[in-house]
């Protein structure tokens, strides 16, 4: 095949350039890629026909090829719009091999590939991407009846038929499992049928087969005390729903359906004061259970609530019930083909119901309502998903075909206007409501069983889809829509540290990988893989000399490494298997580990004479009521630990005894000569608190991040700046240099000066660290979006470790060095507000974690969660692994990890040459000595 140059003489006629507001606004100042993409988007079908004619040869066996100059000239003449620079850029993108010419085949291949990539990107924004299906380590022995999320405490609750309640952290770590009632005899003779959360009053309601509904208080120090017991119901309630008015939390509605076909509603009018009135003659003990009889409740004896109901389901079991505020109606369903779905509309008086219903052949298993689309989706027993207008019930407005088995659950993805459906053959489908098409199909692998009960729950706020199969609970978690964002790790990053001696950043991820980066350029130096096998690295720490790295993992071990990847010791924290290690605090004579079983695990370095190290007893015992998430140390002997339930315990590190508990709920003012805050804490609901540990007083409290749940934080060594990060990837920097310097009887609620607020990550921030290389204050942040970022206080662009273009520290972060004399003049001020860092005399191994070295631990409001101590917020799925703790059979070489880069390449050439010459000289000298030694005397 021959290749000919293009010849002139083609038509110049073409249409004018299409108008585009983006082109008008940006013009010649737009970026290269933006201009080329704009040109590609504006080429019409007529333009492509004209371009194809330009490449048509006179002979079929020939191919027309154009050089860059010819292509630019011809395209501007033929198409009639577009600049020469744009066509030149298009030519360069097509001619990837840099052959100097292109033909029609090359041009069309490039355009088709571009369209394919655009289509894939569009799909990625529409269709959610999921992580692998994962089974959570539940301890339920019977069918899981409900999964709920408690916004106030950022916890999940699961409840099973036998009455056991699982309490999960926001990272889906199982914290504890306990019975809903302490009456073991009662649990043997009844089942739990349903549970709902009463968020506005911090309670849960649980329905039993004993025809009772019990209301449990979540704020009590006891484990689920029953505050109210509603008994005397005519039928066993098997489904419930709760709604409260966000504008007036006193107004709320509890609806439930029973096995007799009745739908009952309790409308509360003063929920914040009391759900029910105490009967006359009842015990005045606040902890005593108040028994309410349904027969007394219905006639209206209770002024704080009233009841409604209907019997339109005629004896069929009510499978689901919910109240819709936008319709002001209670929606209920059964598996019957008559009155399958009933809408009970509340009339103006609010105390009467008007019913409408529609019939569905063979009945339905479940339904969901989308208020914005005004659609009810039903999960049909006949394998169909139907869409209904609640005001037009004669026939569905849409039918979604695709399932080959009975549909057992439906739920709207409200923000995307999509719909999930799950069928009995364990197939999950996602539907585009507008086009009524299935856009995603996922087969879920559950054990084969003919008789099973499935629970389907989508937590849209956290992008988590829960599917239960009898007593098993599976999780499908959405991947963050990062697109082509630069990543530092292949998996979610859990921790970041800074080595000030080597000026390196150290980061770890859930895949048990540790990476080392140069802070000055962003270049990756080396990478250790499989540090703990397949177990997640949850936290890390450095020693005082910054020559040893400690990594804590969910496999229950802490490993002590040198910076060449050789493991010197393994600390066995979880003696019986996997545990959750949240923090490592290393002092002069001890290494303290927190996180597991509400206790402090202690190791003593002077006993490190073996490879495997067993923990020793902490004399202070267990003082926390929940898992310990974080710790801090104030020389000479004050140790501070913070737990999940918001308590901060002060310890004497010498005697290992606890001597005080700090909590926002209970405090008393003590006389002290010192003043000002010396402890900072943060955690659930985005609050930051400043404490005076000498006076045992809370000095200040402010909301740093609203509506995002738990936050994490870090301060610089001089305690001038505070950085806070949240679950949505936002980072805020505060000036605390003059904040809370003096104690006051009144708690300060005004926030310090906010310097900067930005979003460097697309997923939750898992770790923060402040460092000062070359006197420049930088903030390091790690995230579940697999990236590690660096920026400064003043607002320079965010750099990502792993990006193709390296940076220069002095050019990118040109922050003026701080005046050390100024800090010297404020030494007295500093001593009041700062917890000093460890000196080499006070610490043996110095963990450079923001929660260990600086003046902080973490605490939260009552009923909230301390989450800052958890360095990575994703789930910690315990995978029990066998640990062969041989006394002499371990080969040390198996713990040495190879670096992917040669560190010698990082040293200047002069040093390497000098080292090479010295080595050569030593070898020559050694050879001469050896020769002289081998000479025999004459």
N, C-alpha and C positions, 0 to 999 in steps of 0.2 A: 504494500500500500504506500503510495507516495503522499508527501505532505507539501501542499502548495501555499504560497503566500496569498493573502487576500488581494483582490483587485478592485479598483474603484468602479463607480458607475451604478451603485445601488441607490434605491429610493431614499431621499432625505425626509420625506414627509412623515410626521409623527404627531402625536398629541402633545399638548403642553404639559409641563411638570405638574403632578398632582400637588394640591395644597396640603400642608401638614403643619399643625400648630407647633409640634415639637421642633420642626425644622426652622420655623419662623422665630421661635423664641431662642433657640440655641445658635443657629446659624453656623458660621465657620468656627465657632469656639467649642463645638461639641467634640467629644473624644473620638478617637479613631474607630473603635468598635461600634460606638453609637451611630456614627455616620454610615458605616458600611451596613449595619443592620437596618438602618433607615432606608438605604437604597434598595436592599433586598426586599424589604416589606412593601415598597412603593412600586416595584416593577409589576405591571399588569400582564394579563394574558396577551393583549395586543403587542406589548413591548417584547415579550418572549418570542412571538411570531416574527417580529422584525429582526431580532437578534439571530434567530434560527436561519432566516434567509441570508444573513450576512455570512454564515458559515456553510451555506450550501455550495458544493463544487459543481463545476460544469460537467464533469464526468463522474459516474457513480463509484468508480474505483479509487477516486482521489479523496483526500481529506484537506479541508482548508484549515491552516494554522495561522495564528496571529501572534506577533510580538507584542510587547507591552505598549509600545508607542502606537502600533497599528490598532490595537484593541481600544485604547483610550480615544483615539481620533475617530474611529468608526462608530463607537457607541454614542459619543456625544452628537454625531451627525444623524445616526439612525433613530435613536430613542428621542432625541430632541430636548432632553432635560437632564440635569445632574452635572456635577462639575468633573473636570478631568482628574482631580485628586481622588474623588470617590470611585471612579472607574479604575484608576490605578490601584487603589487599595483592594478592589474586588479582584483584579487580575492577580495581585500578589497572594491573595488567599486561595485562589484556584490553583496557581502554579506552586504547589507546596514543594515539589521536587526541584524548583528553581531551574527548569530547563530553558527558560527564556521564551516559551511560546505555549499557547493553549489552543484546544480545539473544542468543538461542540460537545463531544463526549465528556471531556474534563469539566466543562462549565456546568452541564446538566447533572453530573455526578455530585459536584459541590453543592448545587442548589437543592438537590434531593436530600443529601445528607444534612444540610442546614434545616430543611423543613422537618426531617425526622427528629432532629435534636429538639427543635422547638415544640414538636408534638409531645415528645417524651417529657419535656419540662412542664408543659401544660398539664399532662396527666399527673405528674408528681404533685402539682399544686391542688389537684382535684381529688385524686385517689390517695387516701392515707397510706403511708408505708408503716409496716408493723415489724416489731422485733419478733424473735422466735417465741412460739407458745411456751409458756413456762408454768410449771405446777408449783404452787406455794406450799410451804411446809406446815399444813394445818394439823391440828391435833383433835379434830372432831371425829367422833366415832359413828355418827349417824348423818342423815341428810342435812346439808346446809340450807337453811330456810331464807336467809337474808344477808345482804352485805350493804352496809351504810357507811357514809363518811361524815364525821363530826367536824364541822367547820371551826367550832370554837376551840377545839383542842388539836386539830389537824391529825386525827386518828381515824382508822377504819375499825368497824366492829363487824364481826361475823357471828351468827348464832345458828346452832344446829337443833335438830328435832329433840335430842335428849336433854337440851337445856344448857349446854356449855357455850360460853361466850369467848371468842377470840379477840384480843385487843392488839391492833397492829399500828406501828408507827407510819408516818407519812412516806417513809422509804420502803414500806411493806415488809418490815421486819416484825415477826411475831414476838410481842413483848410478854404476853402471858395468856393463859387460858384458864378460866375459872367458871364454876357453875353460877347460873343466874340466881339461884337461891341456895341457902345453906341447908335447907330441909331436904336431905337426901331421900327420905321416904316419899316426899311429895313428888320428886322428880321421877321416881320409879313408876308412878301411876299416871303420869300425864306427859303430853308432848307439847313442845312449843310449835305454834303454827305460823306466827308472823312477828315482825318487829319493825317499829318506825322510830325515827328520831324527832323529838320535840325541841328543835334548835333554839327557839326563843326563850325557853324556860330551862334549858340544860337538863332534859330528862329523856328517857326512852320509854316507850310503851311496848309491852310484850303480851301477846295473846296465847292462851293455853287451851288445851282440849277440855279443861275443867270448866269451860264457859266463863272464863275470867280474863280480864285485861289488867295487868299490873303496871304501875308507873314507878320507875326507878330514878333516883336522883343521882346525877353524874358528878355533882360538886361535893358530895359527902366524902369524908376520909375513909369511911367503910367501903367494902366492896359491894356495890349495887344494893343499897338499902331500899326496900319497897316503901314508897311514900303513900301511894293510894292503891287500893285494890277495888276494881269495879267487878262485881259479881252478880249472879242472878240473871244472866243473859238467857234467852230462850233457845238459842242455837250456838254452836261452837263457832267462834270467829276464825276464819282461815285466811283472810287478807285484810290489810289495813293501809291507810294513807293519811298523811298529816300535812296541813298547809297553814301558814300564818301570814298575816298581812305585813309586808316589810315596812309600810308606812305607819302602822299601828300594831305593834307586837301583841297587844292585849287581845286582838281579834284573831282567832285561829279555829280551825275545823279538823276534827278527827273523824274519819269515815271508815267503816268496816263492813264486811259482808260475811254471812255465815252459811252453814250447810243447809239451812232451811229455805234459802232464797231471799232472805231479808237483807236489805241495805240500811244500815243505821248511821246516823250522823250526830255527833256531839259538837255543838257550836259554842266555843268559849268566848266570853265577852271581857273577862278580866284575868287573862292568863298569867300576866306578870305578877299579879297579886296572889291569886290562888286559882287552881284549876277547879276544885270543888270546895264546898263549905264543910266545915267540920260538924258532924252530927251532934245534937245536944247530948251531953253526958259523956262525950268521947274523951279519952285521955288527952291531957294537954302536953304530953311529952312530944317534943318536936321529932324525935326519932321513931316514934310509934307509927304503925301503919294505920291509915284511916280507911275503913271499909265503907264502900259506897254500894248501895243496892240499886240495881237498874229499875226496879219497880218504883222506887222513890224518886229516881232521877227523871223519869218520863213525865210525871204530872207537873213538873216545874217547881219542885221544892227548893232547888238550888238556884239562887239568883244570879250566880256567876256563869251559868251556862244553860242551854236548852237543847232539846233533841228533835231530830227529824227522822223520817224513814219511809220506806215503801216495800211492798211485797210483790212487785211486778214480775219477778223471776219465777214465781209459782213453784217453789220447792226445789229448784235446781241449785246446785252449789254455785255460789258466787266466787268466780275464780280471780277476779281483779276488780278493784275499786279505786277511784281517784277523784279529787275535786279540782276543777278548772276554774281559776279566778276570772279568766277572760270571758268564759261562758257563764260564770256563776251557776255552775251545774255540777252535779255528781254523776260521773260516768261509771257504769259497772257492766260486767259481762259474764256469760256462762258458756258452757259447751252445748247448750240446747239450740235447736234451729228455730225456736220461737222466742221472741223477746231476747234475742242474743245479746244485743247491746241496748242498755237503757240509759237515757239522759234524763235526770231528775233536776229540772230547772227550779231554782229558788225564786219565788215571787217577790214582789216589792216589800212585802211585810217581813220577808226573810224567814218566816216560820211555817211556810207551806211550800209544797213541791208540786210541780206540774210535769208529768212524765210524757216523753216520746220514746219510741223504740224502733229498731229495725231488725229484721230477721235475716240470718245468714245460714245457708244450707250447711248442715253438719256441725254448725257452731264454730266457736273460735277458742283458742287457748289464751290469747292475750291481746292487748291493744296499747296504743300510745297516741297522744294528742299533741299536735304542733300548733301553738297559738298564733304564730305569725302567718303560717300557711292556712290556718283554719281547717286542718285535715285530721281525721282519725284514721290511723292505720290499724288493721286487724290481722292477726295471725291465724289463718284458716286451717281447720282440720283437713280441708280438701286440697291442701298443698298451695293455696293461693294467698297472696297478700293483697288486700283490698284497701282502697283509699276512699273515705267517706267525707262528705260535707255534713256537719252536724245539723244544719238547717234543711238538708235535702236528703231524706233517709230512704227514699223509694228504691234507689240503686246506687252502686258505688260510682264515683267520678273517675276511678282508675283501678285497673287490675294488674298486678305485677306477677308475671308468670316466670317460672324458672326452677322452683324447688320440686324435687321428685319425691318428697316425703312431707308428712304433716308439719306445718310451721308451728313452732311452740313458743316463739318470742319475737317481738318487734320493738324497736326503740329508735326514735329520731336522733340524728346527729344535727341538732338544732342550728348551730352556727353555719353549717354548710348546706343546710336544707337537703340532707340526705337521710336515708333510712337503713337501719340494720334489720336483718331478719335471720333467724336461726331455726333450722329444721331438725326433725327427729333423727335424721341420718347424719347429724353433726356437721352440717354444711352451713357456713356463715356467708351471707351475701350482703353487699352494700349497693343501694339503689340510688340512682339520680332521679329525684322526684319530678323535676321539670320535664325530663324526656321519658320518664318511666322506663328506664333501662337499668340492667344490672351492670355495674361498673367494676365490681370486684367479687371474687369467689374464693373462699378459704375453707379447706377441709380440716377439721379439728380431730386430732387423734385421741380418742378416749377408749377405755376398755369396752369390748363388746359386751353388751348386756341388753336383754329384752325389756327388763323392768328397771327404769331409772327415772329420777326426777332431776330436771335441769333448771338452774337459776341463771338468768341472763341480766347483767347490770353493766351499763356503760357510764363511766365517770368522765363526762366530757371536760370538766375543768382540768383534770390531770391527764387526759388522753389515755385512760386505762379501761380496758374491757374485761370484765370478770365473767367467767363461764364456769358454773359448778356442775359436777357430775356425781350425784349422790353426796358422798362426804369428801370428794376431791374438789379443789378450787384451782382453776387455771387462769392465767393472766395473759392478755394480749396488750402490749404497750405500744403506743404510737411512737414512731421515730420523729425527731424534730425535723422540720422542713428546712434543712440547712442549705439545700441546693448545691452549688459548687463552692461553698465556703471552704477556706483553707482549714485543715485540721492538723493538730499536733500529734494526736494519737489515733489509732484505729478504733479504740473503744473509749467510753466515757472516762474522763479524767477525774480522779478522786482526791488528789492532794498535790500541792506545789510547795517547794522549799527554795531557799536561796543560800548558797554557799559563798560567804563573803570572802573567804580566803582565795578560792579558785575563781571567784566571780562567775559562778555557774548557777543555772536554774535546774532544779531536779523535780520531775513530775512523774506521777504514777497513775495507773488506770485499773479498770475492773478486770482487764485481761492479764493482770499480774506482770505488767511491763513497767520498767523504770527507764526514763529517758533523761539525758543530761544535755543542757543547752548553754551556749555562751551568751551571757547577758548583753555583751557589747555588740554582737552582730546577729544573734538569733540562730546561729549555726548549731545543728545537732552534733554533739561530740561522740557520744556513745549511747548504747541502749542495752539494757539487760532484759532478757525475756524469760518467762516462766519462773519468776522469782519464787513464787509459792505454788508452782504447778498451774492449775487452772483456777485457783482461788483468788478472789478479789483482794487487792491491797487497799485497806480502808484508811490507813494513816501512816505517816512517816515522821522521823525525827533525826536530827544531827547531833553529834557530840560537841563538847566545848571547843575542841581543836578542829572540828569540822572535817575530820578524817574518817569517821565511821558513820554509816547510815543505818538506821533502824527502820524496818518495814513491818507493820502490823497487818495481819490478814484475817479473813473470815474463817480460815482453816484452824484458828486457835493458836497460832504461833507468831512470835516476833523473831525476825532474823537480824543479826548484826553483821553488816557487810563492810569491807573496805571499798574504796572507790574504784578498784579494779575488778570488782565483781566476785570476790572471794568471800564466802560465808564463814564467819569465825565462830558464831554461837547461834543456837536456836533456843529461844525462851518459850517454854511450854506453858502458855496461859490457860488454855482449855484442856485440862487433863483428861477429860472424858470425850473430847470431840470438838466440833466447830463452835466457836463463840464469836460474839461481835466485839471487836476492839475499836473503841472510838478515839482514845487518846493515849499517847505515851509521854510521860513526864519523867525526865531523867535528872536526878539530883546527885549530890556528892557521894552519898553512901547507898543510895537506893535508886531503882528504876520502878516507877509506879505506872500501872496500866489500869485504865478504867473502861467501863462500858458494859461489862457482863455481870449479871447476877447481883446488881446493886452493891457490889463490894469493890474494894481496892486490892488489886493483885500486886505484890511487891517482890522484886528481885534485888539481891545485894551483889554489886559488882565484885566485891572482894572475894566472893565465892565462885567466881567465873574461872574455875580451873578445869572444866570439862566442856565438851562440845554441846551437850544437851543440858539445859539449866532448868531446874524445877522451881516453882514459886515458893516463897516462905509466907508465914502467917503475918497478916496485918493486925496489930494488937488492938486497934480500935474497933474491929468487928464491922458489922453492917449497921449503918446509921440512916442511909437513904431508903425511901419507900419505892423508888423506881430506879431504872438503869442510870448509871453515872455516865454523862456524855462528855464532860470536859473538866479541866483542872488547871490551876495556876499556883505559883509559889511566890511568897514574899519573904525574902531573907529577914531575920535569920532562921525562923522556924514556923512561919504561918503557911499552911496549905489550905487551898480553897478548892472544893469540888462542887459541881452543879449537876443536877439530875433532871430527868425528863419531866417530872411533875412540877418543876419550878423552884425547888428548894436548893439553897446554897449552904453548904456545911463548911464551917471553919474548923480546922484541925491544928493541933500542935504536932509538927512533923517529928519532933524529938521523942515525945512520949507516944505518938500515934493515937492520941485520944481526941475526940471531937468535943468542942467546948461551946459552939453556938450555931444556930440555924437562922439564916436570913431568908425572908420571904415577904413579898409585898403585902400579904394579908396580916401578918402578925409581927409587930416590931415594938420596941420601946427605946426611948432616948437615954443614952448613957453619957455621963460627964467624961470628957477627955480633953487633954491639952492639945491634941492634934486636931486638924480640921481639913476639910476638903475630901474629894473623892479619890480613892486609891484602888477601886475595883470597878470594872465595866462589864456588863452582862447584856446578852440579847438572846432572842429565840422566837417563840411563837407569836403570831399576829403582828410581827414587824416592830416590836417595841425594843428600845435600848434603855438601860438603866445604869445609873452611876451610884455607887455605894461608898460609904465610909465604914471600913471594917473595924476601925478603932471604936467608933461610937455605935456600931451595929445598926446603921441608919441608912435608909434609902434617901438620897439627896435629890435625884432628878430622874425623870421618866419622860420620854418623848416618842412619838410614832415616827419611825424612820421610813418605813415602807408600808403602805396601807393596802389591804385587800389581797396580799400575796402569800400569806402564811408565814412560815419560818424564814429567818434571815441568818446570815453569818457575818463576821466582822474581823477586822484587824486594825491595829494601831502601829504607828512608827515607834522607834525606840525612845524618842524624846517625848512621846505622847502629845504631839502637836496636832496630829491629824487622825481621824477615824474614818475607815472605809467600811461600808456595809454593802452586802450583795443579797439578792433575793432569788426566788424560784423562777422568775421570768427572765433572768439574765441581766437585770438592771444593777448598776453599781453607782453608789453615792459616796462622795467624799465630804467630810465635815471638818471644820476647824474647831478643835476642842482645847486650844492652848489656854484660853481664859475662861473655860467652862467648869463650873463646880469647884472653884478653888477654895471656897469657904463653906462650912456647914451652916445649915439653917433649919429652924424648926418646921418651916413650910417646904413641902416638896416642890421642886422646880419642874414645870411642865413645858416650858418654852424650849424649843430645839436649838442647838448651836447653829452657827452660820454654815449654810450649805454652800460649798465651793463649786461642786460639779455634780451633775447627774446625767448619766448616759447609759447606753445598753451595748456592752462589748460582746455579749453572748446571746445565743438564740435559745438556750435552755438554762436550767438552774445553775447557779454558781455554787460549786462544791467546796472551793478553798480559796482563801485570800492570803496574801503575804506582802508586806512592805519591806523594801530594801533601799539602800543608799550607796550604790556603786559610784565612786568618784564624787561623792557629795551630792548626787542628784537623787531626789526622793522619787522612787518608782513604786507602782502598785502592780503586783502579779496576781492574776486571777485564773482559776481553772474551772472548767464547766463540764456538764454532762453532754455538751455538744461536741466533745472530743478536742477542744482547743484550749491552749494556754496563751493568754494575752498579757501584754505589758503596756502600760501607759504611765503618765505622770499626774501630778496634782493640778497642773495649770491648764491642761486641755489639749495636749498634743495628740495627733492621730494614734489610734490603737494599732500596735504591731502584734502579729500572731507568730508564735514560734512554729516553724514549719513552712512559712511562706517562701516562695521561690526567691524573692529579692531580699537579700540581707540588709540590715541597717547598720549605721554607725552611731554609737551611743552619744558621742559628742555633738553629732549633727541633729539627730532626731530629738534628743532629750536635753536641750540646752537650758536647763534650769540653773539659776545662780546658786552657788554654794552658800550654805548657811553660815552665819556669823557665829563662830564658836564662842567669842567673847560675850555675845548676848546671852548665850545659854549659861555661861559661867556666872553672869550677873543675876541670873534667876535661879540659882542653885537652891535657894530656900523654897521658892515656889515649886520647883521640880520635886523636891523631897516630899512635899505635901501631897502632890497629885499623882506621883508615879510609883508604881511597883518596880524597883530596880531589877535590871537583868541579872542573870546568874553570873557571878564571877567564877574564875577557874577554881577558886578555893571552895566555892559553894556548890559547884556542879561538876559531875564527872562526865556526863554526856549531856550536851545541851541541845534539846530539840528546838529547831527554829520554826516552830509552829506558832501561828498567831494566837492560839488559845493557851499556849504553855508558857511562853516567855514574856509576853506583854502583860499589861495590867488588866487582865480580863478572864472571865469565865462566862457562862451563859445562864440566863434565867428568863422567866416569862410571867405573864399574868396568871391569876388563879385559873385553873382548868385549862391552861394553855400548855404548849409543849416546848421544851428546850430542844432546839434542833441544831444550834450552831456547833455544838460539839460533834455532831455527825458530819464528818468531812465530805461524804458522798451520799446524796439523798435517794439514790435509787435503792431498790430492794436488795437485801442481803440474803440470798437463798442459801440456806445451810446445806452443804453437800458433805456428808460425813465421809471422811477419808481415813484410811488406816495409816497410822504413824508407827513405823517400826523403830522403836527407840533402842537400838542395840548399843551395848556398852563399848564395843570395839569394832563393829562390822561396817561402820559407815566410812566410805572413801571420801576424803575431803575434796578430791578433785571434782566430784559430781556436783558440788555447790559452786564451782567457779564458772562464771558466765563470761563469754567472749564479747568484747566491744565491737561494734560494726565500723568504727573509725579508729585509726592509729593515732594515739595522743601525741606521738612525736611530731606529727605534721603540724601541730599547733604551736610548736616552739620556734623561735627565730633561727635562721640558718646559722648565725654565728655560734649560738649555743650548741647546736647539733654538730657543727664542724669541730668545735673545741672538744666536745665529748668524744667524737670519733678519733681525733688525734691522740687524746689522752689514753683511750682504750688501746689504740695501736701501739703507743709507747709502752704501755704495761705489758702487752703481749711480747714485744721485742725484748724488753728487759727480762721477762720471764724465760724467754728462749735462751738468752745469753747465759743466765744463771744455770739453766738446765744443762747446757752444753759444757759449761765449766765444771759442773758437778759430775758429769759423765767422763771427763778426761782422766786418764790414768797417770799417775806420777811416773816420771822417767826412771 
